[in-house]
């Protein structure tokens, strides 16, 4: 499974906006990999930021 898919699944399960650090901690993925995956998800418009430094899946 690709890291961006893993990040998105963790965010969907959480049902609340999360920071990259929280996602890294829950998924066991390195923080730098999480940041890169989130950047990709952001450009694909699959995640949105309801408040600064917190992200959730796009609706």
Secondary structure, 3 states (H helix, E strand, C coil): CCHHHHHHHHHHHHCCCECHHHHHHHHCCCHHHHHHHHHHHHHCCCEEEEECCEEEECC
